Amino acid sequence: MSDNLTPATTLALLQASQPDNDKAVRALKEARNFEKIEDAAMEFESVFIAEMMKPMFEGIDTKGMFGGGKGEEIFRGLMIQEYGKMLSQTGQIGIADQVKEELIRIQGNKNQGDLNNES
């Protein structure tokens, strides 16, 4: 009978035999969610900063021998995005921290609701 077991079936049987498996799986999911939350908060802050910086660059005159054109418009946008990323990585603005706290609070409320529904 053991010859007919697939690796997936064997893994499922091993997982089912471990009593604390649910706690370990939940902890792993929470760690992954925390990483995703941190990434989302940093991305939000970098986009926010870039959008705030766009008007600063609109008034710059780029006409001249090597300035202007569609290429400059595209690369200016990319440069502003990179400025936003760099400024958000310094942690000096603090928007990401507040967004992260709010996302964690929302996730905690969702998880609490899921646990109440399981009972």
N, C-alpha and C positions, 0 to 999 in steps of 0.2 A: 504494500500500500504506500509506503514512503517513496517508492520509485516513481510514483505518478505525481508527486508534488512539484509544482513549479516554484521558481525562486520567489515569486510574488506571494504565493500561498504560504510558503515557509516563513517569509518575513511577516506576513499578517498573523500567523500563528504565534510567532515569537513576541510580537507586539501585544497580542491579546493576553499572553501569559504574564506580562509584566504589570504589576498593580499600579505603579506610579507613572505609567506611560502617559496618561492624560495630562498630568501636571507638567511633564517634560515637554510634551507637544505644545501645550499652551504657552510655556515659557519661551520656547523657540519661536512661536508665532508672534508673541509680544515683542521679542527682540527684533524680529524682522520688521514688524510694524513700526517700532521705534526708529529704526534706521530709515524707513520710508518717510516717516514723519519729519525727521531731521532734514532729509534731502528735499522734501517738498517745501519746508519752511525756508531753507536757504535759497531755493529756486525762486520762491515768491519774493523774497527780499531783493534778490538780484534783478528780477524783472521790474519791481517797483522802483528801485534806484535808477535803472536804465531809463524808465519812462519819465522820471523826474529830471533826468539829465538832458533829454532830447531837446527841450527848448533852449538850453544853454548853447547848443551847437548850431541852432538854426540861423542865428544872426551872423555867423562867421562867413566872410566873403572868401570864396575859393576860386574866383576867376583869375586867370593868369595862364601862363604857358603850360603849367602842369596841373592845373586845378580844374574842378568842375566835372560835369558829365554824370552819366548813370553809374559808372564805376565808383566814383567818389561817394555817391548817395548810398550805394550798397555797402561799401567798406566803412563808411562813417557809422552806419547802423550796427555793423558787426563790432566796431571799435567801442561804441557806447555800451553794447551788451557785455563786452569783456570788462569795461570799467565797472559796470554794475556788479559783475561776478567778483571782481577783485575787492571792491568796497564791502560787499556782503561778507566776504571771507574774513575781513578784519574783525567783525563782531562789534564795531563801534556804533553802528546805527541802532541795532537791537530789535529790529522788526522781526527777525527770524525767531528770536527767543520768545517773543509774545505769541507769534503764530504757532510755534511748537507747543507752548503751554496750552493754548486753546485746542489744538488738535488732539493732544493727549487727554484733555478733559472730555472732549467729545467722544473719543475712543473709549475712555473709561465708562462714560454713561452708556454707550452702546453695549459694551461687554457686560455691564451690570444688568442691563435689560435682557441680554441673551441668557444670563445665568438665572434671572427670575423666570424666564419663559421655560427653562429646562426643568425647574422644580415642579 
